[in-house]
Amino acid sequence: MENLLSYPQSTIVDKVVPKTMFYKFMEVNQRMKVRFVNDVAQICWLYKLSASTINVTASEELIEIDVFVVTLKAQDCPTDVFTFIDTNMPHHIVFILRYEEQYMLLINYKEWKVFTKPSEESSLSSEARKPRLKAKDNTHTQFKITKSFATTWMNHNQLSLAIQGQSLPRIYDNFVAQVSGIGEHKAGALAEIVELKKRIATMESELKSLEKRMRKEPQYDVQVKMNKQVKAKRQELAGLKQKMEELSV
């Protein structure tokens, strides 16, 4: 496959992963099998970013970032199949979705549900100390998806995801920042920024709903009470946005 992101040759894997491999190592229910069959034409493992393929440092929680190119059978493919893969895969993942000549970047910002550092399991064998996934083979650990981010569909010449940082955690954070539109941010601040984005989106939705109900409310005294709530939410929302700005650089 073409070197879509123009990454170093050392990172290229370019290996088609049979969909049956996901059935073998993950607890795939019938609904998810149908997703794989009906919506996904092919999955190609295009890049592997690790300390052995690029000159960066890894961490115990993040030892590898894999980039998968997923060829879709329809452009409006539901994203739950990618959430499922990302929840169960032992490494951090970036998806390049492809439909005909259009491309989209998708990344699920995630954290370990259960992760035990090797030092905390010193009495166990090296095999037993590996992260474990709640799957058929019990060899990995499961992730929790915090929030999913995706770009719009674009042409090949618009596709870009720069490797920025001297460590895999920093590179991953910058991948999330690029795909999500968060942009430049202070080191170590991404988890807080993602959580703030979730809270801001929820509060904006609540505020919009409250304002709509207030406009329709026929009783003046109830309107007054609702207006106080609106002002309080606007103030809280402004505070969250200010905090977001402070975490940017």
Summary of the structure (lengths in Angstrom):
residues: 249
radius of gyration: 21.4
end to end distance: 36.5
largest distance: 70.2
contacts: 701
relative contact order: 0.11
helix: 42%
strand: 22%
